Amino acid sequence: MVERFVASGPLRIWTERFGDPRRPAVLMVMGSAAQAISCPDALVGRLVERGVQVIRFDHRDTGRSSVVDFDAHPYTIGDLARDCLAVLDGYELRSAHVAGASLGGMLAQWLAVHAPDRVRSLTVMSSSPMGHDPRPVWARARAGEPADPHDLPPPSPAFLAHPAAGLAPGVESDMALFRIFNGPVRPFDEPAARAMLELARSRAIDPAAAANHHRAVWLPDPGLIVPLSSITAPTTIVHGDQDPFYPIAHGQALAAAIPGAVLKVVPGMGHAMTSPGLPEEIADLIRL
């Protein structure tokens, strides 16, 4: 394993690479407010066993990467995706297999649309079509109003109720959220989740800065309003049938929108890889 910083404009992005650098690369792109370490070591190890090198990184405003004054320098999903290209450039990689989870799945879609020559294959995990605005759907769900039949479904009631839990920001509130993310079917690996969240808190330059991602996703970005039918990379959609944040219809919509995409439904999986054995299972589904 090799750690290094790469430049994305004025920003420093912390990265680490595993495996033989002569092998094809997999770029792991994690979700909103998530550090590189949210990509489980077990998943990375299984991918290396499959014969690739793996690169994971801290998004801007997370972990050891640069902290941004968002009010002075707001950024969008497209800017976060350009950080991914900067990581590839930093390792002098012309292309990589790109696997993104949740918001990282939207960044992966952006790359496949806007930088198709850099994407050898695309795996989108626990995500939703980029450009989809869930705010009206969430508002109707919270108000108890009937759903529009054309809407993608809102998060589960358990997730929608979570912000009212009243817990102070920190590991305990994160744990409460990850219990919901895990879903009710597969066992929740509480010790592993807690260890990851405690490490994330300890290694972050500014733990509060990660909240800027939640602001970034709502900023207008014309690059998101592009038909996914333009994606030419071989694509696999991986989605849990117990996802409380993006119910399975989001994965189905992605698979229908991207030509030739294959949908892999993972029984019992929620919105996080926090169940024993699940990281290795997901690693085996990543498109290579």
C-alpha positions as CSV (number, residue, x, y, z in Angstrom):
1,M,0.0,0.0,0.0
2,V,1.3,3.4,-1.0
3,E,-0.1,6.8,0.3
4,R,0.3,10.0,-1.6
5,F,-1.3,13.4,-2.2
6,V,-2.4,14.4,-5.6
7,A,-3.3,17.9,-6.8
8,S,-6.7,18.9,-8.0
9,G,-6.3,22.5,-8.9
10,P,-5.3,24.2,-5.6
11,L,-6.5,21.3,-3.5
12,R,-4.6,18.3,-2.1
13,I,-6.4,15.0,-2.4
14,W,-5.2,12.2,-0.1
15,T,-5.0,8.8,-1.8
16,E,-3.7,5.3,-1.3
17,R,-3.0,2.5,-3.8
18,F,-3.0,-1.2,-3.1
19,G,-1.8,-4.0,-5.3
20,D,0.6,-4.3,-8.3
21,P,0.8,-0.9,-10.1
22,R,1.3,-2.7,-13.4
23,R,-2.2,-4.2,-13.1
24,P,-5.4,-2.5,-14.4
25,A,-6.7,0.0,-11.8
26,V,-10.0,0.2,-10.0
27,L,-10.9,3.6,-8.7
28,M,-13.2,3.4,-5.7
29,V,-15.4,6.5,-5.2
30,M,-17.2,6.7,-1.9
31,G,-20.4,8.5,-0.9
32,S,-21.3,11.9,0.5
33,A,-19.1,12.9,3.5
34,A,-17.3,9.6,3.3
35,Q,-13.6,9.1,3.6
36,A,-11.5,6.6,1.7
37,I,-11.6,4.2,4.7
38,S,-15.4,3.8,4.3
39,C,-14.4,1.5,1.4
40,P,-13.7,-1.6,3.5
41,D,-10.3,-3.2,3.6
42,A,-11.9,-6.6,2.9
43,L,-13.4,-5.2,-0.4
44,V,-10.0,-3.8,-1.4
45,G,-8.2,-7.0,-0.6
46,R,-10.7,-9.2,-2.6
47,L,-10.3,-6.9,-5.6
48,V,-6.5,-7.2,-5.4
49,E,-6.9,-10.9,-5.3
50,R,-8.9,-10.6,-8.5
51,G,-5.8,-9.2,-10.2
52,V,-6.2,-5.4,-10.1
53,Q,-4.7,-2.5,-8.3
54,V,-7.1,-0.4,-6.2
55,I,-7.0,3.3,-5.5
56,R,-9.2,4.9,-2.9
57,F,-9.2,8.5,-1.7
58,D,-10.5,11.1,0.6
59,H,-12.9,13.5,-1.1
60,R,-12.2,17.2,-0.6
61,D,-13.6,18.3,2.8
62,T,-13.1,14.8,4.2
63,G,-10.3,13.0,6.0
64,R,-6.8,14.3,5.1
65,S,-7.8,16.0,1.9
66,S,-8.0,19.8,1.7
67,V,-10.8,21.7,3.5
68,V,-12.7,24.2,1.5
69,D,-14.3,27.5,2.5
70,F,-17.6,26.6,0.9
71,D,-19.2,30.0,1.3
72,A,-16.2,31.6,-0.6
73,H,-15.6,28.7,-3.0
74,P,-18.8,26.7,-3.5
75,Y,-18.5,23.5,-5.5
76,T,-20.8,21.1,-7.3
77,I,-21.0,17.4,-8.0
78,G,-19.1,18.0,-11.2
79,D,-16.2,19.5,-9.2
80,L,-16.1,16.4,-7.0
81,A,-16.0,14.3,-10.2
82,R,-13.1,16.3,-11.5
83,D,-11.2,15.4,-8.3
84,C,-11.6,11.8,-9.4
85,L,-9.9,12.7,-12.7
86,A,-7.2,14.4,-10.8
87,V,-6.6,11.2,-8.9
88,L,-6.2,9.3,-12.1
89,D,-3.9,12.0,-13.5
90,G,-1.8,11.9,-10.2
91,Y,-1.2,8.2,-10.8
92,E,-0.6,8.7,-14.6
93,L,-3.5,6.4,-15.4
94,R,-5.2,6.9,-18.8
95,S,-8.2,5.0,-17.6
96,A,-9.6,2.8,-14.8
97,H,-12.5,0.6,-13.8
98,V,-14.6,3.1,-11.8
99,A,-16.8,1.9,-8.9
100,G,-18.9,4.4,-7.0
101,A,-21.2,4.1,-4.0
102,S,-24.2,6.4,-3.3
103,L,-23.0,9.9,-4.2
104,G,-19.9,8.3,-5.5
105,G,-22.1,6.4,-7.9
106,M,-23.3,9.7,-9.3
107,L,-19.7,10.9,-9.7
108,A,-19.0,7.7,-11.5
109,Q,-22.0,8.4,-13.8
110,W,-20.6,11.9,-14.5
111,L,-17.2,10.4,-15.4
112,A,-18.8,7.9,-17.7
113,V,-20.8,10.6,-19.5
114,H,-18.2,13.4,-19.6
115,A,-14.9,11.6,-19.6
116,P,-15.8,8.3,-21.3
117,D,-12.2,7.6,-22.4
118,R,-11.1,7.4,-18.7
119,V,-13.7,4.8,-17.7
120,R,-12.9,1.2,-18.6
121,S,-16.0,-0.1,-16.9
122,L,-18.6,1.3,-14.6
123,T,-20.0,-0.1,-11.4
124,V,-22.7,2.0,-9.6
125,M,-23.6,0.8,-6.1
126,S,-26.5,1.9,-3.9
127,S,-27.1,5.0,-6.0
128,S,-29.6,6.9,-8.1
129,P,-29.6,8.5,-11.6
130,M,-27.6,11.7,-11.5
131,G,-29.7,14.8,-12.0
132,H,-32.6,13.2,-10.1
133,D,-33.9,15.8,-7.6
134,P,-35.4,14.0,-4.6
135,R,-36.4,17.1,-2.7
136,P,-40.1,17.2,-3.8
137,V,-40.5,13.5,-3.2
138,W,-39.0,13.7,0.3
139,A,-41.1,16.7,1.2
140,R,-44.3,14.9,0.1
141,A,-43.2,11.8,2.1
142,R,-42.5,13.8,5.3
143,A,-45.8,15.6,4.9
144,G,-47.7,12.3,4.5
145,E,-48.9,13.3,1.0
146,P,-49.6,10.7,-1.6
147,A,-46.7,9.9,-4.0
148,D,-46.6,10.8,-7.6
149,P,-46.6,7.5,-9.6
150,H,-43.8,8.9,-11.8
151,D,-41.5,9.6,-8.8
152,L,-38.7,7.4,-7.7
153,P,-39.6,6.4,-4.1
154,P,-38.4,8.4,-1.1
155,P,-36.2,6.9,1.7
156,S,-37.7,4.7,4.3
157,P,-39.7,6.1,7.2
158,A,-36.8,5.1,9.5
159,F,-34.3,7.2,7.6
160,L,-36.6,10.2,7.2
161,A,-37.2,10.2,11.0
162,H,-33.5,10.0,11.8
163,P,-32.7,13.7,11.7
164,A,-35.1,14.1,14.6
165,A,-33.2,11.6,16.8
166,G,-31.7,14.5,18.8
167,L,-28.2,13.0,19.0
168,A,-25.3,15.4,19.1
169,P,-23.0,15.2,16.0
170,G,-20.3,12.5,16.5
171,V,-19.7,8.8,16.5
172,E,-22.9,7.9,18.3
173,S,-25.2,9.8,15.9
174,D,-23.2,8.3,13.0
175,M,-23.7,4.8,14.5
176,A,-27.5,5.4,14.7
177,L,-27.5,6.4,11.1
178,F,-25.4,3.4,10.0
179,R,-27.7,1.0,11.8
180,I,-30.5,2.4,9.6
181,F,-28.3,2.2,6.5
182,N,-27.5,-1.4,7.2
183,G,-31.1,-2.4,6.9
184,P,-33.2,-4.9,9.0
185,V,-32.2,-8.2,7.3
186,R,-28.5,-8.7,7.4
187,P,-26.6,-8.6,10.8
188,F,-25.0,-5.2,11.6
189,D,-21.2,-5.5,12.3
190,E,-21.3,-2.9,15.1
191,P,-17.6,-3.3,16.2
192,A,-16.4,-2.8,12.6
193,A,-18.7,0.2,11.9
194,R,-17.7,1.8,15.2
195,A,-14.0,1.3,14.5
196,M,-14.3,2.9,11.1
197,L,-16.3,5.9,12.3
198,E,-13.9,6.5,15.2
199,L,-10.9,6.3,12.9
200,A,-12.7,8.7,10.4
201,R,-13.2,11.2,13.3
202,S,-9.6,11.0,14.4
203,R,-8.0,11.4,10.9
204,A,-10.2,14.2,9.7
205,I,-8.6,17.7,9.4
206,D,-12.0,19.2,10.1
207,P,-14.8,16.6,10.8
208,A,-17.5,19.3,10.3
209,A,-16.3,20.1,6.8
210,A,-17.8,17.0,5.3
211,A,-21.3,18.6,5.7
212,N,-20.3,20.7,2.7
213,H,-21.1,17.8,0.5
214,H,-24.7,18.0,1.5
215,R,-24.7,21.7,0.3
216,A,-22.8,20.8,-2.9
217,V,-25.4,18.2,-4.1
218,W,-28.1,20.9,-4.2
219,L,-26.2,23.4,-6.3
220,P,-27.3,23.6,-10.0
221,D,-24.9,21.7,-12.2
222,P,-25.8,21.5,-16.0
223,G,-23.4,18.6,-16.3
224,L,-25.9,16.4,-14.4
225,I,-28.7,17.0,-16.9
226,V,-27.4,14.7,-19.6
227,P,-29.1,11.5,-20.8
228,L,-27.5,8.4,-19.3
229,S,-28.1,6.7,-22.6
230,S,-24.8,8.3,-23.8
231,I,-22.8,6.0,-21.5
232,T,-20.8,3.5,-23.5
233,A,-18.8,1.8,-20.7
234,P,-19.7,-1.7,-19.8
235,T,-21.9,-1.1,-16.7
236,T,-23.1,-3.1,-13.7
237,I,-25.6,-1.7,-11.2
238,V,-25.3,-3.2,-7.7
239,H,-28.2,-2.5,-5.4
240,G,-29.5,-3.9,-2.1
241,D,-33.2,-4.9,-1.9
242,Q,-33.3,-3.4,1.6
243,D,-31.7,0.0,0.8
244,P,-33.4,2.5,3.1
245,F,-32.0,5.6,1.3
246,Y,-32.4,4.7,-2.3
247,P,-35.0,1.9,-2.6
248,I,-34.5,-0.7,-5.2
249,A,-36.5,1.3,-7.8
250,H,-33.5,3.7,-8.1
251,G,-31.2,0.9,-9.1
252,Q,-33.8,-0.4,-11.5
253,A,-34.1,3.1,-13.1
254,L,-30.4,3.3,-13.5
255,A,-30.2,-0.1,-15.2
256,A,-33.0,0.9,-17.5
257,A,-31.3,4.2,-18.5
258,I,-27.8,2.9,-19.3
259,P,-27.6,0.8,-22.5
260,G,-26.6,-2.7,-21.8
261,A,-26.4,-2.2,-18.0
262,V,-26.7,-5.4,-15.8
263,L,-28.5,-5.1,-12.5
264,K,-27.2,-7.2,-9.6
265,V,-29.7,-7.1,-6.7
266,V,-28.1,-8.1,-3.4
267,P,-30.6,-9.8,-1.1
268,G,-30.8,-8.2,2.4
269,M,-28.3,-5.5,1.6
270,G,-29.1,-1.9,2.8
271,H,-27.2,1.3,1.9
272,A,-23.8,0.4,3.5
273,M,-21.3,-2.5,3.5
274,T,-21.6,-3.0,7.3
275,S,-22.6,-6.6,7.4
276,P,-20.1,-9.5,7.8
277,G,-19.0,-10.9,4.5
278,L,-20.8,-8.2,2.5
279,P,-17.7,-6.3,1.4
280,E,-16.2,-9.4,-0.2
281,E,-19.6,-10.2,-1.9
282,I,-19.7,-6.7,-3.4
283,A,-16.1,-6.9,-4.5
284,D,-17.0,-10.0,-6.6
285,L,-19.8,-8.0,-8.4
286,I,-17.6,-5.0,-9.4
287,R,-17.2,-4.9,-13.2
288,L,-13.7,-5.6,-14.4
